[in-house]
Amino acid sequence: MVTKIPKPDDDSIEILNLVLGERVKFKKFYGRITKDLTARYRQYDVQKGCPTGMPPLMLRNYVETDNEAIDRKKSLIGLYNPETDKYPFNELEKLRKKNKLLACPVCGELGRPRTLDHCLPKTTYPEFAIHLLNLVPACDWCQGEKLTDYKNAAGARSFLHPYYDEVNQALYTIRLQAPYLTPVISFEIRNNLPEELKELVASHLKGIDFWERFKEYFENSYQNIIHIASDTRAAGIITVTTAIQSAYSLEAGKGINSWDAVVYRSLLEDPAVMDFLERGVLSDFP
């Protein structure tokens, strides 16, 4: 994740109670599990979505047979796809369509995310299928890359959590190696991050295939910036540095790790690249 976002406005436990209160089918099962579900929702918040010491509920403890446990798992997962007049349809739609985000909080790609990612996958944790704190707006690509991955070898979260992790800071930088008209680019996580956060950022970015996605975007953006630098120098009104600083200020408002913000910040932090853009030969670009 590259942006911390506010938790959902709706209270997850209140929504859970409303959901279970209007379900008629399997009422006996829901009656048995409600207390433990509520406790588990609170535990999720306390542990900030970390699965350590929080294994999935054993649904067999709330039913009479193994087959019934399998069926009730499907029932819990099915709560995520309610009819339009049932809870939590409106609450889920609010997260999908009215999240007010300008970039995906999981990867930073520009554009409002329209899908929801289960931080702890509902196939493993069906009890969290409609836990609003477990549902994060995400772009389609992040959804497809992350799938059901969620923990590392130690059993802790392997992905950043947009509601909990303090990541509203620059997380990574793009490095350019001369020749700067067609540079070799590389990616590195910033050294000033706490070691634990660095490891989590690395795991997160690997899990969403970040670099392969971002690399092409950066290459195209950089070529456009060379055009902008050429035009800015020709106009002679402001410096290239001022133009890029202004662009960075605008893009950072969408998220300090949104893709364009990363592009502009990486350039501004590299004196050799900025000197090239201000004074280097850009004759290949009219």
C-alpha positions in Angstrom: 0.0 0.0 0.0 1.2 3.5 -0.6 -1.5 5.7 1.1 -3.1 5.6 4.5 -6.8 6.2 4.1 -9.6 6.9 6.7 -11.4 3.9 8.1 -15.0 3.4 6.8 -17.6 5.7 8.3 -19.9 2.9 9.2 -19.3 0.8 12.3 -18.4 -2.7 11.3 -20.0 -4.4 14.3 -23.3 -2.4 13.9 -23.4 -3.5 10.3 -22.7 -7.1 11.3 -25.6 -7.1 13.8 -27.9 -5.6 11.1 -26.9 -8.2 8.6 -27.4 -11.1 10.9 -30.6 -9.7 12.3 -32.3 -9.7 8.9 -31.1 -13.1 7.9 -33.9 -15.7 8.3 -32.1 -18.7 6.8 -29.6 -20.5 9.1 -30.7 -18.4 12.1 -29.6 -21.1 14.5 -26.0 -21.0 13.1 -25.9 -17.2 13.2 -27.2 -17.2 16.7 -24.4 -19.5 17.8 -21.6 -17.6 16.1 -22.6 -14.0 16.7 -20.8 -13.5 20.0 -17.6 -15.0 18.6 -17.9 -13.0 15.4 -18.2 -9.8 17.3 -15.2 -10.7 19.4 -13.2 -11.5 16.3 -14.1 -8.2 14.7 -12.8 -6.4 17.7 -9.6 -8.5 17.7 -9.1 -7.7 14.0 -9.1 -4.0 14.8 -6.8 -4.4 17.9 -4.3 -6.4 15.8 -4.6 -4.0 12.8 -5.5 -6.8 10.5 -2.5 -9.0 11.4 -3.3 -12.7 11.3 -0.7 -13.6 13.9 -2.5 -15.4 16.7 -5.8 -15.1 14.9 -6.5 -18.3 13.0 -9.8 -18.6 11.1 -12.8 -19.5 13.2 -13.5 -23.3 13.3 -17.0 -23.3 11.9 -17.4 -26.9 12.8 -17.8 -25.7 16.4 -21.0 -24.1 15.5 -22.8 -26.8 13.5 -23.7 -30.5 13.8 -21.8 -32.0 10.8 -18.8 -31.4 8.6 -20.9 -30.9 5.5 -22.9 -28.2 7.4 -19.6 -26.5 8.2 -18.8 -26.4 4.5 -22.2 -25.0 3.7 -22.1 -22.3 6.4 -18.7 -21.2 5.2 -20.4 -20.5 1.8 -23.2 -18.7 3.7 -20.7 -16.3 5.4 -18.9 -15.6 2.1 -22.2 -15.1 0.4 -23.0 -12.2 2.8 -20.5 -10.2 0.6 -23.0 -10.3 -2.3 -26.3 -9.2 -0.7 -29.4 -8.3 -2.6 -29.9 -4.6 -3.2 -32.4 -4.2 -0.4 -30.3 -6.1 2.2 -27.4 -5.1 4.4 -24.6 -4.5 3.7 -25.3 -3.6 0.0 -25.3 0.2 0.5 -22.2 0.1 2.8 -20.2 -1.9 0.2 -21.3 0.3 -2.6 -20.2 3.4 -0.6 -16.7 1.9 -0.3 -16.6 1.0 -4.0 -18.2 4.0 -5.6 -18.0 6.9 -3.1 -14.5 6.4 -1.6 -13.3 9.8 -2.9 -9.9 8.4 -3.7 -7.8 9.8 -6.6 -5.4 6.9 -6.7 -5.4 3.2 -5.7 -4.2 3.1 -2.0 -2.7 -0.3 -2.6 -0.3 0.6 -5.5 -0.6 4.3 -6.1 -1.9 4.0 -9.7 -3.9 7.1 -10.6 -7.7 6.8 -10.9 -10.4 6.0 -8.4 -10.4 2.3 -7.4 -13.7 0.6 -8.0 -13.2 -2.8 -6.4 -12.7 -4.0 -2.9 -9.8 -6.1 -1.7 -10.3 -8.5 1.3 -7.0 -7.9 3.2 -7.5 -11.3 4.9 -9.1 -13.3 2.0 -12.7 -14.4 2.6 -11.9 -17.9 1.3 -9.6 -18.3 4.3 -11.4 -16.0 6.7 -15.1 -16.2 5.8 -15.9 -14.5 9.1 -14.4 -11.3 7.7 -16.2 -11.4 4.4 -18.2 -8.2 5.3 -15.9 -6.8 8.0 -15.6 -3.2 6.7 -12.1 -2.9 8.2 -11.0 -5.9 6.1 -12.3 -4.3 2.9 -10.0 -1.8 1.1 -10.8 0.0 -2.2 -8.3 -1.3 -4.8 -7.7 -1.2 -8.5 -8.4 -4.3 -10.6 -4.8 -5.0 -11.2 -3.9 -5.1 -7.4 -6.9 -7.4 -6.9 -5.6 -9.8 -9.6 -2.0 -9.8 -8.3 -2.8 -10.1 -4.6 -5.5 -12.7 -4.9 -5.4 -14.8 -1.6 -1.9 -14.0 -0.5 -1.9 -12.4 2.9 0.9 -13.6 5.2 4.6 -14.3 5.4 6.5 -17.3 6.6 6.2 -16.0 10.2 2.5 -15.8 10.0 2.3 -12.0 10.0 0.8 -9.7 7.3 2.8 -9.6 4.1 0.9 -6.6 2.8 0.5 -3.0 4.0 -2.9 -2.2 5.4 -4.3 1.2 4.2 -6.4 1.7 7.4 -3.6 1.0 9.8 -0.1 1.4 8.5 1.6 4.8 8.7 2.7 5.1 5.1 1.9 8.8 4.3 5.6 9.3 3.6 7.8 8.7 0.6 8.4 4.9 0.5 10.5 4.4 -2.6 12.6 6.2 -5.2 13.5 5.8 -8.9 17.1 6.1 -9.8 18.4 7.1 -13.2 21.7 6.2 -14.7 23.2 8.2 -17.6 22.8 8.8 -20.5 19.8 10.8 -19.3 18.1 11.0 -22.7 17.6 7.2 -22.5 18.5 6.3 -18.9 18.8 3.0 -17.2 16.2 3.1 -14.4 16.2 1.2 -11.1 13.9 1.1 -8.1 14.8 1.3 -4.4 13.0 1.5 -1.1 14.1 4.5 0.9 16.8 3.9 3.5 15.2 6.3 6.1 12.3 4.0 6.7 12.3 1.9 9.9 13.6 -1.6 9.2 10.3 -3.4 9.9 8.4 -1.0 7.6 11.1 -1.4 4.9 10.6 -5.2 5.0 6.8 -4.8 4.8 7.0 -2.4 1.9 9.3 -4.8 0.0 6.9 -7.7 0.6 3.9 -5.6 -0.4 5.4 -4.2 -3.6 6.6 -7.6 -4.6 3.1 -9.1 -4.0 1.4 -6.6 -6.2 4.1 -6.9 -9.0 4.7 -3.2 -8.5 8.0 -2.6 -10.4 7.0 -4.4 -13.6 3.8 -2.3 -13.7 5.4 1.0 -12.7 8.5 0.7 -14.9 6.7 1.2 -18.2 4.7 4.1 -16.7 7.9 5.8 -15.5 9.7 5.4 -18.9 6.7 6.9 -20.7 6.4 9.7 -18.2 10.1 10.5 -18.3 10.0 10.9 -22.1 7.1 13.3 -21.7 9.0 15.3 -19.0 11.9 15.7 -21.5 9.5 17.3 -23.9 8.2 19.5 -21.1 11.7 20.5 -20.2 12.5 21.4 -23.8 9.3 23.5 -24.1 9.9 25.2 -20.7 13.5 26.2 -21.6 12.4 27.5 -25.0 9.7 29.7 -23.4 12.2 31.1 -20.9 9.5 32.1 -18.3 10.2 29.7 -15.5 13.0 27.1 -14.9 12.5 23.4 -15.5 13.0 22.9 -11.7 10.1 25.3 -10.9 7.9 23.5 -13.5 8.6 20.1 -12.0 8.2 21.4 -8.4 4.8 22.8 -9.3 3.8 19.5 -10.9 5.0 17.6 -7.9 3.0 19.7 -5.5 -0.1 19.1 -7.5 0.3 15.3 -7.8 1.4 14.8 -4.1 -2.1 16.1 -3.2 -3.5 12.9 -4.7 -1.1 10.8 -2.5 2.5 11.2 -1.7 3.2 7.8 -3.3 0.9 8.2 -6.3 2.7 7.4 -9.4 3.2 10.9 -10.8 4.3 12.1 -7.4 7.0 9.4 -7.3 8.1 10.4 -10.8 8.5 14.1 -10.0 10.0 13.6 -6.6 12.6 11.1 -7.8 13.7 13.6 -10.5 13.9 16.5 -8.0 16.0 14.5 -5.6 18.6 13.7 -8.3 20.9 16.8 -8.9 22.5 15.2 -12.0 19.2 14.5 -13.7 17.9 18.0 -12.9 21.1 19.6 -14.2 20.5 17.6 -17.4 16.9 18.8 -17.7 17.9 22.4 -17.1 21.1 22.6 -19.2 21.7 19.3 -21.0 21.3 18.7 -24.8 17.7 18.0 -25.6 18.1 18.5 -29.4 16.5 15.1 -30.1 13.2 16.5 -28.9 11.8 19.4 -30.8 
